[in-house]
Amino acid sequence: MHQLIDEARKIQGEFKLNKDFSAGAVSAALLTGSNNIYTGICIELACGIGFCAEHSAIAEMLKNRETVIETIVAVSKNKILPPCGRCRELMVQVDKRNLDTRVIISEDETIRLKNLIPYSWMD
């Protein structure tokens, strides 16, 4: 668990290119069923077409033809963040087995995704 948190923290760090663009304020790391780690950062744009760090990490995973997430974490400068509803939904739609994903919600606590999204419309 701590290795995954450390991997996410390695790439976290907001940077701005202009007043309407920032990236890296939140980073994420995930561990797949094949024991691979993928990371990603958020992108925030004024027009709302950015995406979450979890989306970025999941895209990296999918590029490598994997779909099962064993564990995932997102971090900001000061804390660990649970995934937003959009990220939760993405994980389930990528692979229903991800309902069993361990979501790190603090330095020493995880919760299964199915407990964060208990009434999936895909059931």
Sequence and secondary structure as in RCSB ss.txt:
>XXXX:A:sequence
MHQLIDEARKIQGEFKLNKDFSAGAVSAALLTGSNNIYTGICIELACGIGFCAEHSAIAEMLKNRETVIETIVAV
SKNKILPPCGRCRELMVQVDKRNLDTRVIISEDETIRLKNLIPYSWMD
>XXXX:A:secstr
 HHHHHHHHHH   EEEETTEEEEEEEEEEEETTS EEEEEEEEETTS  B HHHHHHHHHHHTT   EEEEEEE
 SS EE   HHHHHHHHHH GGGGG EEEEETTEEEEHHHHS S TT 
